[in-house]
Amino acid sequence: MNSSEKINEEYLNKIISAAYGDAGIIDKIKLYLDSKKYPEVKKILEEYRKTAHEVHSLKHEEYKEAIPVYHPQSSNLLLLYLKLFFRRPFLSTALTLLLIAGLISGYLLMNEKPQPKKYSAEEIRTAEQQAKESFVIVASILNKAENRLKNDVLDKKVNQPIQKNLIIINNYLKGE
Amino acid sequence: MKKFAGLFLTVVLAAVVSVYPQEKIDYSGQPGYVDFGNLAKFMTGDKVTEINLDANMLKMLSHLGDEDSVGFKSVVGGLKLIRVNSFGINDSNEKEIMQKITSIDQHLSGKNWQRIIKVKDKGEYTNVYILPSSDYEDFLGLVVTSIDNKGKHGNGREATFVNIVGKINMSQLGKLGEKFNIPSLGKTNKEKKNDRKK
């Protein structure tokens, strides 16, 4: 910009872009140098910066009513859905999360140390009773076998024949 | 956007956790384990007892309880599985149950199991097997197959299949027997050696 030149529309747009932070780095440097050189440019730039600052400081609630609400037609619902879920930030986030989930599940499966099951107090109480009942079942079977061995086998098949024979021998020795 | 991302991550992690395996123990590698096959088809009627205590539960039981149950905890602590199936016998299933008992007997006889009791008398059958460790110091498994004319419910014939897997502390089991009326199975080599030293 020359000192003789007036600020044209293109140059004004550059000032506005710089004020709102949208201008490229070269334009920003150029405008910075111009504002040092030409007070008029500096003044306009500062005014727009001030306005931009006010605009940026506005909260969502303060201007949302001013924005026209878009009511989609039913035929456009699919398009809206696709736009909503396949926007680049969402898609990339989804893919990143999927990748993380895949890595976590892969890690868990590779180091397959299963989670110990948690039991309630009632389950533990029942299990204790069942364990005791198991021992009692085994005990009753073993007791029965033990009694059979003592009474039927040892007594009837061993003791009684021995006793019978001893009585015969005894009687024989007595001379009966 | 952040809301969506958080929700998505929660859903994905929930899915991952749900497919992550809960502890389901495979006992087939345990030396004291014996597969009785499908007993579910016999588990019908009123006279049915089914006990299935896995290693997790037995470990839990060994850590809980009061001082009175020290012996119980000690016995249970070494065990990996207690499985009991007891059910009534009728004419329709008796033959099949007998075949199963014979099949288990043949299976265990061909291995390192020792049959310590065999009773066959007046329609009653009892087989008790133990699996000693390689050094004969401990027992690693106990199997009981039994057909009782009276049954523990006292009304009609009953079949019982028991498999206890894990290190069976016979000394403690004997002490526990006094409490729960369990007879001692005799002393192990280790206990006999200790007695001799005394």
Interface residues (C-beta under 8 A of the other chain):
Chain A: P89 F90 T93 A94 L97 L98 I100 A101 I104 S105 L108 L109 E112 P114 Q115 P116 K117 Y119 E123 I124 A127 E128 Q130 A131 K132 E133 S134 F135 V136 I137 V138 A139 S140 I141 L142 N143 K144 A145 E146 R148 D152
Chain B: M1 F4 A5 F8 L9 V12 L13 A15 V16 V19 Y20 P21 Q22 E23 K24 T49 I51 L53 N56 M57 L58 M60 L61 L64 G65 F72 V75 V76 I82 V84 S86 I117 V119 D121 T126 V128 L142 V144 S146 D148 K152 T160 V162 I164 L173 L176 G177 F180 N181 I182 P183 L185
